[in-house]
Structures are given as C-alpha cells and as structure tokens.
Amino acid sequence: MASIAPEYPPLKKHSLLVALLFMILTLGNYPLFWFFRRRNALNLLGTKDKLGLVSLVVFASITVLSMVAGMYSDYLSQAGGAYRQAQELKAIWLIGGLVVYPVYLFVLSNLVRHILNQYAERMSINFRVSILGIFLFNVLYLQYKINRLVGLSAAEQPAI
C-alpha cells in the first residue's frame, strides 16, 4: 500500500488479520519483527522520543537467548544426562521468556505509544493511544492505531 505524502506520517496501513496470523505462526515472536520494520518510520515522525536500535537488539537478544535455552534444555533432558544443566537452562528460558520478554515488550510498546501521541499532539490531531490497549494487545493495537492515524492524516491532506 502506498505511503502518504512526506508532510504526513511516513507510516503505512497494514492488515490486522495478517499481523494476527504472523503472531500465531511465529508463536508470539512477531512483535520483534514489527518493531524492527516500523522503527525508521516512527523515528521520522519528528518527536522527541525515538525507537532506538540498541533497545531492539536487546529485545532480540532476550528473545533468541530464551528460545535457545528452552530448546537446549529440552534436548539435555531427553538426552538423559546433565539434569542440573537442563534445569538451569529451563530457568533461563522461564525468566527470559515469561518475565523479561513481556515486560520489555510492554516497555517498547509504551515507547511507541508516546511517539504516536507526541506526533498527534504536534500535528493537532485528535488522537490518543491507550496504555490499556498496548497492555492487552501490544503491536496489534499499535498497528490498529497507526492505521487510524494514517487515515486521519490522509483525510487532512490538501486537495491537489
């Protein structure tokens, strides 16, 4: 889909159904891809907050580390030996995947919420991204709000 004029957000509308399908196919790891794909467009909105590459690399590292620890701990458990090592890796997987990942996902989603709200305020657009929405639906909600923001901005474009 085409992006709107440069004066308006460099964001694009994307299907929520496709995003939900990717969430299912990637077993919940789609937000990692989503943040990387939208980082540049979000940073072009001219807000004081930016979505930094370092924070995304840390998020990716947490995701990969916890997945590898989980898979390797299962392998060690099935191999019959190294029970203690398998349990330690399982603990890393549990802490990384079930505690750190959701918290970091919320932090990144909240940063994007701030970026979108700052942009709307700067452009005098009646638009807000709810913290409850990002808590419950994270990137699906953010994409829904981006789709709405692009629609609002496109409606405000001058006729040529």
C-alpha positions as CSV (number, residue, x, y, z in Angstrom):
1,M,0.0,0.0,0.0
2,A,1.2,3.5,-0.8
3,S,2.6,5.7,1.8
4,I,1.1,9.2,2.2
5,A,2.8,12.5,1.4
6,P,6.1,13.3,3.2
7,E,4.4,16.0,5.4
8,Y,2.3,13.4,6.9
9,P,3.3,10.3,8.8
10,P,5.7,8.0,6.9
11,L,3.7,5.1,8.3
12,K,1.7,2.7,6.2
13,K,-1.6,0.9,6.8
14,H,-1.2,-2.9,7.4
15,S,-3.7,-5.6,7.8
16,L,-4.5,-6.6,11.3
17,L,-5.6,-10.0,10.1
18,V,-2.2,-10.6,8.6
19,A,-0.5,-9.4,11.8
20,L,-2.6,-11.8,13.9
21,L,-1.7,-14.6,11.5
22,F,2.0,-13.8,11.9
23,M,1.6,-13.7,15.7
24,I,0.2,-17.2,15.5
25,L,2.8,-18.5,13.0
26,T,5.8,-17.1,14.9
27,L,4.4,-18.3,18.2
28,G,4.2,-14.8,19.6
29,N,7.5,-13.5,18.3
30,Y,6.0,-11.3,15.6
31,P,6.4,-8.1,17.8
32,L,10.2,-8.4,17.4
33,F,9.8,-8.2,13.6
34,W,7.1,-5.5,13.9
35,F,9.3,-3.1,15.9
36,F,12.3,-3.5,13.5
37,R,10.1,-2.9,10.4
38,R,8.4,0.2,11.8
39,R,11.4,1.8,13.6
40,N,12.5,4.1,10.8
41,A,9.0,5.3,10.0
42,L,8.3,6.0,13.7
43,N,11.6,7.9,14.1
44,L,10.8,10.1,11.1
45,L,7.7,11.5,12.9
46,G,9.8,14.3,14.4
47,T,9.0,13.5,18.0
48,K,11.5,13.9,20.9
49,D,11.2,10.1,21.7
50,K,12.9,7.7,19.3
51,L,12.8,3.9,19.0
52,G,16.5,3.1,19.3
53,L,18.3,0.3,17.6
54,V,20.1,-0.8,20.8
55,S,16.8,-1.4,22.6
56,L,15.6,-3.6,19.7
57,V,18.8,-5.5,19.6
58,V,18.5,-6.1,23.4
59,F,14.9,-7.3,22.8
60,A,16.0,-9.6,20.0
61,S,18.8,-11.0,22.2
62,I,16.4,-11.7,25.1
63,T,14.1,-13.5,22.6
64,V,16.7,-15.6,21.0
65,L,18.5,-16.4,24.2
66,S,15.4,-17.6,25.9
67,M,14.3,-19.7,22.9
68,V,17.7,-21.3,22.6
69,A,17.8,-22.0,26.3
70,G,14.4,-23.6,26.2
71,M,15.2,-25.8,23.2
72,Y,18.6,-26.9,24.5
73,S,17.2,-27.6,28.0
74,D,14.6,-29.9,26.4
75,Y,17.4,-31.6,24.4
76,L,19.5,-32.1,27.6
77,S,16.5,-33.5,29.4
78,Q,15.8,-36.0,26.6
79,A,19.5,-37.0,26.3
80,G,19.4,-38.4,29.8
81,G,22.3,-36.6,31.4
82,A,23.1,-33.2,32.6
83,Y,19.9,-32.8,34.6
84,R,21.3,-29.8,36.6
85,Q,22.3,-28.0,33.4
86,A,18.9,-28.7,31.8
87,Q,17.2,-27.2,34.9
88,E,19.4,-24.1,34.8
89,L,18.7,-23.5,31.1
90,K,15.0,-24.1,31.8
91,A,15.2,-21.4,34.5
92,I,16.8,-19.0,31.9
93,W,14.0,-19.8,29.5
94,L,11.3,-19.2,32.1
95,I,12.8,-15.9,33.3
96,G,13.6,-14.7,29.8
97,G,10.5,-15.9,28.0
98,L,7.9,-15.5,30.7
99,V,9.1,-12.5,32.7
100,V,11.6,-10.3,30.8
101,Y,10.1,-10.7,27.3
102,P,6.6,-9.5,28.3
103,V,8.0,-6.6,30.4
104,Y,10.3,-5.5,27.6
105,L,7.5,-5.8,25.1
106,F,5.4,-3.6,27.2
107,V,8.2,-1.0,27.6
108,L,8.8,-0.9,23.8
109,S,5.1,-0.7,23.1
110,N,4.7,2.1,25.6
111,L,7.6,4.0,23.9
112,V,5.8,3.7,20.5
113,R,2.6,4.9,22.3
114,H,4.5,8.0,23.4
115,I,5.9,8.6,19.9
116,L,2.4,8.4,18.3
117,N,0.8,10.5,21.0
118,Q,3.5,13.2,20.7
119,Y,3.1,13.2,16.9
120,A,-0.7,13.6,17.1
121,E,-0.3,16.4,19.6
122,R,2.3,18.2,17.5
123,M,0.1,17.9,14.4
124,S,-3.1,18.9,16.4
125,I,-4.8,15.7,15.5
126,N,-7.5,14.4,18.0
127,F,-5.8,11.0,18.5
128,R,-4.7,9.0,21.6
129,V,-3.1,5.6,22.1
130,S,-4.3,4.0,25.3
131,I,-1.9,2.3,27.7
132,L,-4.6,-0.4,28.4
133,G,-4.7,-1.2,24.7
134,I,-1.0,-1.8,24.5
135,F,-1.0,-3.8,27.7
136,L,-3.7,-6.1,26.3
137,F,-2.9,-6.3,22.6
138,N,0.5,-4.7,22.2
139,V,1.6,-4.5,18.5
140,L,-1.9,-5.5,17.2
141,Y,-3.4,-2.5,19.0
142,L,-0.5,-0.2,17.9
143,Q,-1.0,-1.2,14.2
144,Y,-4.7,-0.6,14.6
145,K,-4.0,2.9,15.9
146,I,-1.3,3.5,13.2
147,N,-3.9,2.6,10.6
148,R,-6.3,5.1,12.1
149,L,-3.6,7.8,12.3
150,V,-2.7,7.3,8.6
151,G,-6.4,7.6,7.7
152,L,-6.8,10.7,9.8
153,S,-3.7,12.3,8.3
154,A,-4.7,11.4,4.8
155,A,-8.1,13.0,5.3
156,E,-6.4,16.2,6.2
157,Q,-4.2,16.4,3.1
158,P,-4.9,19.3,0.8
159,A,-6.7,18.5,-2.4
160,I,-4.3,18.7,-5.4
